[in-house]
């Protein structure tokens, strides 16, 4: 993991097309602004984890077993 120090209104750039800017710092909370192309999804990690778990759960349903039986 790369750890960087940034102050308010300073930014980092990822892959030439994603910019992350520090908008505000209040105590232990930091507000970030993210500029990225529309085709790149941006999620909070807890939301991303929920999406991944839901995707895994949908694969592991009984319906998949029935489909496997049909396809042989």
SELUM-733006 format. One record per residue: x, y, z of N, C-alpha, C, O, CB in turn; residue number from 1; chain. Coordinates in nm, 2 decimals, decimal comma, padded with zeros to 4 digits. Atoms other than C-alpha are relative to their C-alpha. Glycine has a CB too. Example, Ala and Ser with C-alpha at 12.3 -4.5 7.8 and 13.67 -1.06 7.14 Angstrom:
BEGIN
@n_X=00,09 | n_Y=-00,12 | n_Z=00,00 | ca_X=01,23 | ca_Y=-00,45 | ca_Z=00,78 | c_X=00,09 | c_Y=00,12 | c_Z=00,00 | o_X=00,19 | o_Y=00,12 | o_Z=00,07 | cb_X=-00,10 | cb_Y=00,00 | cb_Z=00,12 | zami=1 | marmar=A
@n_X=-00,09 | n_Y=-00,11 | n_Z=00,00 | ca_X=01,37 | ca_Y=-00,11 | ca_Z=00,71 | c_X=-00,08 | c_Y=00,11 | c_Z=00,08 | o_X=-00,03 | o_Y=00,22 | o_Z=00,09 | cb_X=00,04 | cb_Y=00,05 | cb_Z=-00,14 | zami=2 | marmar=A
END
This chain:
BEGIN
@n_X=00,08 | n_Y=-00,12 | n_Z=00,00 | ca_X=00,00 | ca_Y=00,00 | ca_Z=00,00 | c_X=00,09 | c_Y=00,12 | c_Z=00,00 | o_X=00,19 | o_Y=00,13 | o_Z=00,08 | cb_X=-00,10 | cb_Y=00,00 | cb_Z=00,12 | zami=1 | marmar=A
@n_X=-00,07 | n_Y=-00,13 | n_Z=00,01 | ca_X=00,12 | ca_Y=00,35 | ca_Z=-00,09 | c_X=-00,07 | c_Y=00,09 | c_Z=00,10 | o_X=-00,19 | o_Y=00,11 | o_Z=00,08 | cb_X=00,01 | cb_Y=00,05 | cb_Z=-00,14 | zami=2 | marmar=A
@n_X=00,06 | n_Y=-00,10 | n_Z=-00,09 | ca_X=00,06 | ca_Y=00,60 | ca_Z=00,19 | c_X=00,06 | c_Y=00,14 | c_Z=-00,04 | o_X=00,18 | o_Y=00,16 | o_Z=-00,04 | cb_X=00,04 | cb_Y=-00,03 | cb_Z=00,15 | zami=3 | marmar=A
@n_X=-00,04 | n_Y=-00,14 | n_Z=00,04 | ca_X=00,06 | ca_Y=00,97 | ca_Z=00,09 | c_X=-00,06 | c_Y=00,10 | c_Z=00,10 | o_X=-00,17 | o_Y=00,07 | o_Z=00,16 | cb_X=-00,05 | cb_Y=00,03 | cb_Z=-00,14 | zami=4 | marmar=A
@n_X=00,06 | n_Y=-00,11 | n_Z=-00,08 | ca_X=00,01 | ca_Y=01,29 | ca_Z=00,29 | c_X=-00,04 | c_Y=00,10 | c_Z=-00,09 | o_X=00,03 | o_Y=00,14 | o_Z=-00,19 | cb_X=00,11 | cb_Y=00,05 | cb_Z=00,10 | zami=5 | marmar=A
@n_X=00,06 | n_Y=-00,11 | n_Z=00,08 | ca_X=-00,21 | ca_Y=01,55 | ca_Z=00,14 | c_X=-00,07 | c_Y=00,10 | c_Z=00,09 | o_X=-00,12 | o_Y=00,06 | o_Z=00,20 | cb_X=-00,10 | cb_Y=-00,06 | cb_Z=-00,10 | zami=6 | marmar=A
@n_X=00,07 | n_Y=-00,11 | n_Z=-00,08 | ca_X=-00,35 | ca_Y=01,88 | ca_Z=00,27 | c_X=-00,13 | c_Y=00,03 | c_Z=-00,08 | o_X=-00,15 | o_Y=-00,01 | o_Z=-00,19 | cb_X=00,09 | cb_Y=00,12 | cb_Z=00,02 | zami=7 | marmar=A
@n_X=00,13 | n_Y=-00,05 | n_Z=00,07 | ca_X=-00,69 | ca_Y=02,04 | ca_Z=00,19 | c_X=00,03 | c_Y=00,06 | c_Z=-00,13 | o_X=00,13 | o_Y=00,14 | o_Z=-00,15 | cb_X=-00,07 | cb_Y=00,10 | cb_Z=00,09 | zami=8 | marmar=A
@n_X=-00,01 | n_Y=-00,04 | n_Z=00,14 | ca_X=-00,73 | ca_Y=02,11 | ca_Z=-00,18 | c_X=00,12 | c_Y=-00,06 | c_Z=-00,08 | o_X=00,14 | o_Y=-00,02 | o_Z=-00,19 | cb_X=00,01 | cb_Y=00,15 | cb_Z=00,00 | zami=9 | marmar=A
@n_X=-00,10 | n_Y=00,07 | n_Z=00,07 | ca_X=-00,44 | ca_Y=01,89 | ca_Z=-00,27 | c_X=-00,06 | c_Y=-00,13 | c_Z=-00,06 | o_X=-00,16 | o_Y=-00,18 | o_Z=-00,01 | cb_X=00,13 | cb_Y=-00,03 | cb_Z=00,09 | zami=10 | marmar=A
@n_X=00,05 | n_Y=00,12 | n_Z=00,07 | ca_X=-00,49 | ca_Y=01,59 | ca_Z=-00,50 | c_X=00,10 | c_Y=-00,10 | c_Z=-00,04 | o_X=00,22 | o_Y=-00,07 | o_Z=-00,03 | cb_X=-00,08 | cb_Y=00,05 | cb_Z=-00,13 | zami=11 | marmar=A
@n_X=-00,09 | n_Y=00,10 | n_Z=00,06 | ca_X=-00,35 | ca_Y=01,27 | ca_Z=-00,64 | c_X=-00,07 | c_Y=-00,04 | c_Z=-00,13 | o_X=-00,19 | o_Y=-00,03 | o_Z=-00,14 | cb_X=00,02 | cb_Y=-00,12 | cb_Z=00,10 | zami=12 | marmar=A
@n_X=00,05 | n_Y=00,04 | n_Z=00,13 | ca_X=-00,39 | ca_Y=01,14 | ca_Z=-00,99 | c_X=00,03 | c_Y=-00,15 | c_Z=-00,02 | o_X=00,14 | o_Y=-00,19 | o_Z=00,00 | cb_X=00,05 | cb_Y=00,08 | cb_Z=-00,12 | zami=13 | marmar=A
@n_X=-00,02 | n_Y=00,14 | n_Z=00,03 | ca_X=-00,44 | ca_Y=00,77 | ca_Z=-01,08 | c_X=-00,03 | c_Y=-00,03 | c_Z=-00,15 | o_X=-00,13 | o_Y=00,01 | o_Z=-00,20 | cb_X=-00,10 | cb_Y=-00,09 | cb_Z=00,09 | zami=14 | marmar=A
@n_X=00,02 | n_Y=00,05 | n_Z=00,13 | ca_X=-00,39 | ca_Y=00,62 | ca_Z=-01,42 | c_X=-00,03 | c_Y=00,11 | c_Z=-00,10 | o_X=-00,10 | o_Y=00,09 | o_Z=-00,20 | cb_X=-00,11 | cb_Y=-00,10 | cb_Z=-00,01 | zami=15 | marmar=A
@n_X=00,02 | n_Y=-00,12 | n_Z=00,09 | ca_X=-00,40 | ca_Y=00,97 | ca_Z=-01,59 | c_X=-00,14 | c_Y=00,05 | c_Z=-00,02 | o_X=-00,16 | o_Y=00,15 | o_Z=-00,09 | cb_X=00,06 | cb_Y=-00,04 | cb_Z=-00,14 | zami=16 | marmar=A
@n_X=00,14 | n_Y=-00,04 | n_Z=00,02 | ca_X=-00,78 | ca_Y=00,99 | ca_Z=-01,57 | c_X=-00,09 | c_Y=00,00 | c_Z=00,12 | o_X=-00,21 | o_Y=00,02 | o_Z=00,11 | cb_X=-00,06 | cb_Y=-00,09 | cb_Z=-00,10 | zami=17 | marmar=A
@n_X=00,07 | n_Y=-00,01 | n_Z=-00,12 | ca_X=-00,88 | ca_Y=00,97 | ca_Z=-01,21 | c_X=00,07 | c_Y=00,09 | c_Z=00,10 | o_X=00,19 | o_Y=00,08 | o_Z=00,13 | cb_X=-00,02 | cb_Y=-00,15 | cb_Z=00,07 | zami=18 | marmar=A
@n_X=-00,05 | n_Y=-00,10 | n_Z=-00,09 | ca_X=-00,83 | ca_Y=01,26 | ca_Z=-00,97 | c_X=-00,07 | c_Y=-00,01 | c_Z=00,14 | o_X=-00,19 | o_Y=00,00 | o_Z=00,14 | cb_X=00,00 | cb_Y=00,14 | cb_Z=-00,06 | zami=19 | marmar=A
@n_X=00,05 | n_Y=00,01 | n_Z=-00,14 | ca_X=-00,88 | ca_Y=01,23 | ca_Z=-00,59 | c_X=00,05 | c_Y=00,13 | c_Z=00,07 | o_X=00,17 | o_Y=00,14 | o_Z=00,09 | cb_X=00,03 | cb_Y=-00,13 | cb_Z=00,08 | zami=20 | marmar=A
@n_X=-00,04 | n_Y=-00,13 | n_Z=-00,06 | ca_X=-00,89 | ca_Y=01,57 | ca_Z=-00,41 | c_X=-00,05 | c_Y=00,00 | c_Z=00,15 | o_X=-00,16 | o_Y=-00,05 | o_Z=00,17 | cb_X=-00,06 | cb_Y=00,12 | cb_Z=-00,08 | zami=21 | marmar=A
@n_X=00,04 | n_Y=-00,02 | n_Z=-00,14 | ca_X=-00,90 | ca_Y=01,64 | ca_Z=-00,03 | c_X=-00,09 | c_Y=00,13 | c_Z=00,00 | o_X=-00,04 | o_Y=00,23 | o_Z=-00,02 | cb_X=00,12 | cb_Y=00,01 | cb_Z=00,09 | zami=22 | marmar=A
@n_X=00,08 | n_Y=-00,12 | n_Z=00,00 | ca_X=-01,20 | ca_Y=01,87 | ca_Z=00,00 | c_X=-00,01 | c_Y=00,06 | c_Z=00,14 | o_X=-00,02 | o_Y=00,18 | o_Z=00,15 | cb_X=-00,14 | cb_Y=-00,04 | cb_Z=-00,04 | zami=23 | marmar=A
@n_X=00,02 | n_Y=-00,05 | n_Z=-00,14 | ca_X=-01,23 | ca_Y=01,90 | ca_Z=00,38 | c_X=00,05 | c_Y=-00,10 | c_Z=00,10 | o_X=00,05 | o_Y=-00,22 | o_Z=00,08 | cb_X=-00,16 | cb_Y=00,02 | cb_Z=00,03 | zami=24 | marmar=A
@n_X=-00,05 | n_Y=00,08 | n_Z=-00,11 | ca_X=-01,08 | ca_Y=01,77 | ca_Z=00,70 | c_X=-00,06 | c_Y=00,05 | c_Z=00,13 | o_X=-00,04 | o_Y=00,17 | o_Z=00,17 | cb_X=00,16 | cb_Y=00,00 | cb_Z=00,01 | zami=25 | marmar=A
@n_X=00,06 | n_Y=-00,03 | n_Z=-00,12 | ca_X=-01,28 | ca_Y=01,77 | ca_Z=01,02 | c_X=00,03 | c_Y=-00,11 | c_Z=00,10 | o_X=-00,03 | o_Y=-00,22 | o_Z=00,10 | cb_X=-00,15 | cb_Y=00,02 | cb_Z=-00,01 | zami=26 | marmar=A
@n_X=-00,03 | n_Y=00,10 | n_Z=-00,10 | ca_X=-01,13 | ca_Y=01,59 | ca_Z=01,32 | c_X=00,06 | c_Y=-00,13 | c_Z=-00,07 | o_X=00,16 | o_Y=-00,12 | o_Z=-00,14 | cb_X=-00,12 | cb_Y=-00,04 | cb_Z=00,08 | zami=27 | marmar=A
@n_X=-00,04 | n_Y=00,13 | n_Z=00,06 | ca_X=-01,09 | ca_Y=01,22 | ca_Z=01,21 | c_X=-00,07 | c_Y=-00,03 | c_Z=-00,13 | o_X=-00,04 | o_Y=-00,13 | o_Z=-00,19 | cb_X=-00,02 | cb_Y=-00,11 | cb_Z=00,09 | zami=28 | marmar=A
@n_X=00,07 | n_Y=00,02 | n_Z=00,13 | ca_X=-01,31 | ca_Y=01,26 | ca_Z=00,90 | c_X=00,06 | c_Y=00,08 | c_Z=-00,11 | o_X=00,09 | o_Y=00,20 | o_Z=-00,09 | cb_X=-00,15 | cb_Y=00,03 | cb_Z=00,02 | zami=29 | marmar=A
@n_X=-00,05 | n_Y=-00,06 | n_Z=00,12 | ca_X=-01,18 | ca_Y=01,34 | ca_Z=00,56 | c_X=-00,10 | c_Y=-00,01 | c_Z=-00,11 | o_X=-00,15 | o_Y=-00,12 | o_Z=-00,14 | cb_X=00,14 | cb_Y=-00,06 | cb_Z=-00,05 | zami=30 | marmar=A
@n_X=00,10 | n_Y=00,00 | n_Z=00,11 | ca_X=-01,41 | ca_Y=01,44 | ca_Z=00,27 | c_X=00,08 | c_Y=00,01 | c_Z=-00,13 | o_X=00,17 | o_Y=00,09 | o_Z=-00,15 | cb_X=-00,10 | cb_Y=00,12 | cb_Z=00,00 | zami=31 | marmar=A
@n_X=-00,07 | n_Y=00,02 | n_Z=00,12 | ca_X=-01,28 | ca_Y=01,33 | ca_Z=-00,07 | c_X=-00,09 | c_Y=00,04 | c_Z=-00,12 | o_X=-00,21 | o_Y=00,02 | o_Z=-00,12 | cb_X=00,06 | cb_Y=-00,14 | cb_Z=-00,02 | zami=32 | marmar=A
@n_X=00,07 | n_Y=-00,02 | n_Z=00,13 | ca_X=-01,38 | ca_Y=01,45 | ca_Z=-00,42 | c_X=00,07 | c_Y=-00,09 | c_Z=-00,10 | o_X=00,19 | o_Y=-00,09 | o_Z=-00,11 | cb_X=00,00 | cb_Y=00,15 | cb_Z=-00,04 | zami=33 | marmar=A
@n_X=-00,06 | n_Y=00,09 | n_Z=00,10 | ca_X=-01,33 | ca_Y=01,19 | ca_Z=-00,70 | c_X=-00,05 | c_Y=00,04 | c_Z=-00,14 | o_X=-00,17 | o_Y=00,04 | o_Z=-00,16 | cb_X=-00,04 | cb_Y=-00,15 | cb_Z=00,04 | zami=34 | marmar=A
@n_X=00,03 | n_Y=-00,02 | n_Z=00,14 | ca_X=-01,32 | ca_Y=01,28 | ca_Z=-01,07 | c_X=00,05 | c_Y=-00,11 | c_Z=-00,08 | o_X=00,17 | o_Y=-00,14 | o_Z=-00,08 | cb_X=00,06 | cb_Y=00,14 | cb_Z=-00,05 | zami=35 | marmar=A
@n_X=-00,04 | n_Y=00,11 | n_Z=00,08 | ca_X=-01,33 | ca_Y=00,98 | ca_Z=-01,29 | c_X=-00,09 | c_Y=-00,01 | c_Z=-00,12 | o_X=-00,21 | o_Y=00,04 | o_Z=-00,12 | cb_X=-00,01 | cb_Y=-00,13 | cb_Z=00,09 | zami=36 | marmar=A
@n_X=00,09 | n_Y=00,02 | n_Z=00,11 | ca_X=-01,47 | ca_Y=00,88 | ca_Z=-01,63 | c_X=-00,13 | c_Y=-00,07 | c_Z=00,04 | o_X=-00,13 | o_Y=-00,15 | o_Z=00,14 | cb_X=00,07 | cb_Y=-00,07 | cb_Z=-00,11 | zami=37 | marmar=A
@n_X=00,13 | n_Y=00,06 | n_Z=-00,04 | ca_X=-01,84 | ca_Y=00,78 | ca_Z=-01,62 | c_X=00,00 | c_Y=-00,16 | c_Z=-00,01 | o_X=-00,08 | o_Y=-00,22 | o_Z=00,06 | cb_X=-00,10 | cb_Y=00,05 | cb_Z=-00,09 | zami=38 | marmar=A
@n_X=00,00 | n_Y=00,15 | n_Z=00,02 | ca_X=-01,75 | ca_Y=00,42 | ca_Z=-01,73 | c_X=00,08 | c_Y=-00,07 | c_Z=00,11 | o_X=00,09 | o_Y=-00,19 | o_Z=00,11 | cb_X=00,06 | cb_Y=-00,03 | cb_Z=-00,13 | zami=39 | marmar=A
@n_X=-00,07 | n_Y=00,06 | n_Z=-00,11 | ca_X=-01,54 | ca_Y=00,37 | ca_Z=-01,41 | c_X=-00,09 | c_Y=00,01 | c_Z=00,12 | o_X=-00,11 | o_Y=00,12 | o_Z=00,17 | cb_X=00,14 | cb_Y=00,07 | cb_Z=00,02 | zami=40 | marmar=A
@n_X=00,09 | n_Y=00,00 | n_Z=-00,12 | ca_X=-01,76 | ca_Y=00,27 | ca_Z=-01,11 | c_X=00,09 | c_Y=00,04 | c_Z=00,12 | o_X=00,20 | o_Y=00,00 | o_Z=00,13 | cb_X=-00,06 | cb_Y=-00,13 | cb_Z=00,02 | zami=41 | marmar=A
@n_X=-00,06 | n_Y=-00,04 | n_Z=-00,12 | ca_X=-01,67 | ca_Y=00,43 | ca_Z=-00,78 | c_X=-00,09 | c_Y=-00,03 | c_Z=00,12 | o_X=-00,20 | o_Y=00,02 | o_Z=00,12 | cb_X=00,04 | cb_Y=00,16 | cb_Z=00,00 | zami=42 | marmar=A
@n_X=00,09 | n_Y=00,04 | n_Z=-00,11 | ca_X=-01,80 | ca_Y=00,27 | ca_Z=-00,46 | c_X=00,08 | c_Y=00,02 | c_Z=00,13 | o_X=00,20 | o_Y=00,01 | o_Z=00,14 | cb_X=-00,03 | cb_Y=-00,15 | cb_Z=-00,01 | zami=43 | marmar=A
@n_X=-00,06 | n_Y=00,01 | n_Z=-00,13 | ca_X=-01,74 | ca_Y=00,30 | ca_Z=-00,09 | c_X=00,03 | c_Y=-00,15 | c_Z=00,02 | o_X=-00,04 | o_Y=-00,24 | o_Z=-00,03 | cb_X=-00,09 | cb_Y=00,06 | cb_Z=00,12 | zami=44 | marmar=A
@n_X=-00,04 | n_Y=00,14 | n_Z=-00,01 | ca_X=-01,56 | ca_Y=-00,02 | ca_Z=00,02 | c_X=-00,11 | c_Y=-00,09 | c_Z=00,06 | o_X=-00,13 | o_Y=-00,20 | o_Z=00,01 | cb_X=00,12 | cb_Y=-00,01 | cb_Z=00,08 | zami=45 | marmar=A
@n_X=00,10 | n_Y=00,09 | n_Z=-00,06 | ca_X=-01,85 | ca_Y=-00,15 | ca_Z=00,24 | c_X=-00,11 | c_Y=-00,03 | c_Z=-00,10 | o_X=-00,17 | o_Y=-00,13 | o_Z=-00,10 | cb_X=-00,06 | cb_Y=00,07 | cb_Z=00,12 | zami=46 | marmar=A
@n_X=00,10 | n_Y=00,02 | n_Z=00,11 | ca_X=-02,09 | ca_Y=-00,11 | ca_Z=-00,06 | c_X=00,06 | c_Y=-00,10 | c_Z=-00,10 | o_X=-00,02 | o_Y=-00,19 | o_Z=-00,14 | cb_X=-00,04 | cb_Y=00,13 | cb_Z=-00,07 | zami=47 | marmar=A
@n_X=-00,07 | n_Y=00,10 | n_Z=00,09 | ca_X=-01,84 | ca_Y=-00,29 | ca_Z=-00,29 | c_X=00,00 | c_Y=-00,14 | c_Z=00,05 | o_X=-00,03 | o_Y=-00,23 | o_Z=-00,02 | cb_X=00,14 | cb_Y=00,05 | cb_Z=-00,03 | zami=48 | marmar=A
@n_X=00,00 | n_Y=00,14 | n_Z=-00,06 | ca_X=-01,81 | ca_Y=-00,58 | ca_Z=-00,05 | c_X=-00,14 | c_Y=-00,06 | c_Z=00,00 | o_X=-00,16 | o_Y=-00,18 | o_Z=-00,03 | cb_X=00,05 | cb_Y=00,01 | cb_Z=00,15 | zami=49 | marmar=A
@n_X=00,13 | n_Y=00,05 | n_Z=00,01 | ca_X=-02,19 | ca_Y=-00,61 | ca_Z=-00,03 | c_X=-00,04 | c_Y=-00,04 | c_Z=-00,14 | o_X=-00,11 | o_Y=-00,15 | o_Z=-00,15 | cb_X=-00,10 | cb_Y=00,11 | cb_Z=00,05 | zami=50 | marmar=A
@n_X=00,03 | n_Y=00,04 | n_Z=00,14 | ca_X=-02,22 | ca_Y=-00,62 | ca_Z=-00,41 | c_X=00,07 | c_Y=-00,13 | c_Z=-00,03 | o_X=00,01 | o_Y=-00,22 | o_Z=-00,09 | cb_X=00,05 | cb_Y=00,11 | cb_Z=-00,09 | zami=51 | marmar=A
@n_X=-00,07 | n_Y=00,13 | n_Z=00,02 | ca_X=-01,95 | ca_Y=-00,89 | ca_Z=-00,42 | c_X=-00,07 | c_Y=-00,12 | c_Z=00,07 | o_X=-00,08 | o_Y=-00,22 | o_Z=00,01 | cb_X=00,14 | cb_Y=00,02 | cb_Z=00,04 | zami=52 | marmar=A
@n_X=00,06 | n_Y=00,11 | n_Z=-00,07 | ca_X=-02,12 | ca_Y=-01,10 | ca_Z=-00,16 | c_X=-00,14 | c_Y=-00,03 | c_Z=-00,06 | o_X=-00,17 | o_Y=-00,15 | o_Z=-00,07 | cb_X=-00,03 | cb_Y=00,04 | cb_Z=00,15 | zami=53 | marmar=A
@n_X=00,13 | n_Y=00,03 | n_Z=00,06 | ca_X=-02,46 | ca_Y=-01,06 | ca_Z=-00,33 | c_X=00,02 | c_Y=-00,08 | c_Z=-00,13 | o_X=-00,05 | o_Y=-00,17 | o_Z=-00,17 | cb_X=-00,08 | cb_Y=00,13 | cb_Z=-00,03 | zami=54 | marmar=A
@n_X=-00,03 | n_Y=00,07 | n_Z=00,12 | ca_X=-02,30 | ca_Y=-01,17 | ca_Z=-00,66 | c_X=00,04 | c_Y=-00,15 | c_Z=00,03 | o_X=-00,01 | o_Y=-00,24 | o_Z=-00,04 | cb_X=00,12 | cb_Y=00,07 | cb_Z=-00,07 | zami=55 | marmar=A
@n_X=-00,03 | n_Y=00,14 | n_Z=-00,04 | ca_X=-02,15 | ca_Y=-01,48 | ca_Z=-00,49 | c_X=-00,12 | c_Y=-00,08 | c_Z=00,04 | o_X=-00,13 | o_Y=-00,19 | o_Z=00,01 | cb_X=00,11 | cb_Y=00,00 | cb_Z=00,11 | zami=56 | marmar=A
@n_X=00,12 | n_Y=00,06 | n_Z=-00,05 | ca_X=-02,48 | ca_Y=-01,56 | ca_Z=-00,32 | c_X=-00,09 | c_Y=-00,04 | c_Z=-00,12 | o_X=-00,15 | o_Y=-00,15 | o_Z=-00,12 | cb_X=-00,07 | cb_Y=00,08 | cb_Z=00,10 | zami=57 | marmar=A
@n_X=00,09 | n_Y=00,03 | n_Z=00,11 | ca_X=-02,66 | ca_Y=-01,55 | ca_Z=-00,65 | c_X=00,05 | c_Y=-00,11 | c_Z=-00,09 | o_X=-00,02 | o_Y=-00,19 | o_Z=-00,15 | cb_X=-00,02 | cb_Y=00,13 | cb_Z=-00,09 | zami=58 | marmar=A
@n_X=-00,06 | n_Y=00,12 | n_Z=00,07 | ca_X=-02,42 | ca_Y=-01,80 | ca_Z=-00,81 | c_X=-00,02 | c_Y=-00,13 | c_Z=00,08 | o_X=-00,03 | o_Y=-00,23 | o_Z=00,02 | cb_X=00,15 | cb_Y=00,03 | cb_Z=-00,02 | zami=59 | marmar=A
@n_X=00,00 | n_Y=00,12 | n_Z=-00,08 | ca_X=-02,45 | ca_Y=-02,04 | ca_Z=-00,52 | c_X=-00,15 | c_Y=-00,04 | c_Z=00,04 | o_X=-00,17 | o_Y=-00,11 | o_Z=00,14 | cb_X=00,07 | cb_Y=00,02 | cb_Z=00,13 | zami=60 | marmar=A
@n_X=00,14 | n_Y=00,03 | n_Z=-00,03 | ca_X=-02,83 | ca_Y=-02,07 | ca_Z=-00,53 | c_X=-00,04 | c_Y=-00,14 | c_Z=-00,06 | o_X=00,03 | o_Y=-00,19 | o_Z=-00,15 | cb_X=-00,10 | cb_Y=00,10 | cb_Z=-00,06 | zami=61 | marmar=A
@n_X=00,05 | n_Y=00,13 | n_Z=00,05 | ca_X=-03,03 | ca_Y=-02,40 | ca_Z=-00,60 | c_X=-00,03 | c_Y=00,01 | c_Z=-00,15 | o_X=-00,02 | o_Y=-00,09 | o_Z=-00,22 | cb_X=-00,12 | cb_Y=-00,04 | cb_Z=00,08 | zami=62 | marmar=A
@n_X=00,03 | n_Y=-00,02 | n_Z=00,14 | ca_X=-03,13 | ca_Y=-02,25 | ca_Z=-00,94 | c_X=00,12 | c_Y=-00,04 | c_Z=-00,08 | o_X=00,10 | o_Y=-00,09 | o_Z=-00,19 | cb_X=-00,04 | cb_Y=00,14 | cb_Z=-00,02 | zami=63 | marmar=A
@n_X=-00,12 | n_Y=00,03 | n_Z=00,07 | ca_X=-02,77 | ca_Y=-02,29 | ca_Z=-01,05 | c_X=00,02 | c_Y=-00,15 | c_Z=-00,01 | o_X=00,06 | o_Y=-00,20 | o_Z=-00,12 | cb_X=00,12 | cb_Y=00,06 | cb_Z=00,06 | zami=64 | marmar=A
@n_X=-00,01 | n_Y=00,15 | n_Z=00,00 | ca_X=-02,78 | ca_Y=-02,66 | ca_Z=-00,96 | c_X=-00,09 | c_Y=-00,06 | c_Z=-00,10 | o_X=-00,06 | o_Y=-00,15 | o_Z=-00,18 | cb_X=-00,02 | cb_Y=-00,06 | cb_Z=00,14 | zami=65 | marmar=A
@n_X=00,10 | n_Y=00,05 | n_Z=00,10 | ca_X=-03,10 | ca_Y=-02,71 | ca_Z=-01,16 | c_X=00,05 | c_Y=00,03 | c_Z=-00,14 | o_X=00,03 | o_Y=-00,05 | o_Z=-00,23 | cb_X=-00,13 | cb_Y=00,07 | cb_Z=00,02 | zami=66 | marmar=A
@n_X=-00,05 | n_Y=-00,04 | n_Z=00,13 | ca_X=-02,94 | ca_Y=-02,53 | ca_Z=-01,46 | c_X=00,12 | c_Y=-00,10 | c_Z=-00,04 | o_X=00,12 | o_Y=-00,14 | o_Z=-00,15 | cb_X=00,05 | cb_Y=00,14 | cb_Z=00,00 | zami=67 | marmar=A
@n_X=-00,11 | n_Y=00,09 | n_Z=00,03 | ca_X=-02,63 | ca_Y=-02,75 | ca_Z=-01,44 | c_X=-00,05 | c_Y=-00,14 | c_Z=-00,03 | o_X=00,00 | o_Y=-00,20 | o_Z=-00,13 | cb_X=00,10 | cb_Y=-00,02 | cb_Z=00,13 | zami=68 | marmar=A
@n_X=00,06 | n_Y=00,13 | n_Z=00,04 | ca_X=-02,85 | ca_Y=-03,06 | ca_Z=-01,44 | c_X=-00,06 | c_Y=00,00 | c_Z=-00,14 | o_X=-00,05 | o_Y=-00,09 | o_Z=-00,21 | cb_X=-00,11 | cb_Y=-00,03 | cb_Z=00,11 | zami=69 | marmar=A
@n_X=00,06 | n_Y=-00,02 | n_Z=00,14 | ca_X=-03,03 | ca_Y=-02,93 | ca_Z=-01,75 | c_X=00,10 | c_Y=-00,01 | c_Z=-00,11 | o_X=00,08 | o_Y=-00,07 | o_Z=-00,21 | cb_X=-00,08 | cb_Y=00,12 | cb_Z=-00,01 | zami=70 | marmar=A
@n_X=-00,10 | n_Y=-00,01 | n_Z=00,10 | ca_X=-02,71 | ca_Y=-02,86 | ca_Z=-01,93 | c_X=00,09 | c_Y=-00,13 | c_Z=-00,01 | o_X=00,17 | o_Y=-00,15 | o_Z=-00,10 | cb_X=00,09 | cb_Y=00,12 | cb_Z=00,02 | zami=71 | marmar=A
@n_X=-00,07 | n_Y=00,13 | n_Z=00,00 | ca_X=-02,56 | ca_Y=-03,20 | ca_Z=-01,83 | c_X=00,14 | c_Y=00,03 | c_Z=00,04 | o_X=00,22 | o_Y=-00,07 | o_Z=00,05 | cb_X=00,00 | cb_Y=-00,07 | cb_Z=-00,13 | zami=72 | marmar=A
END
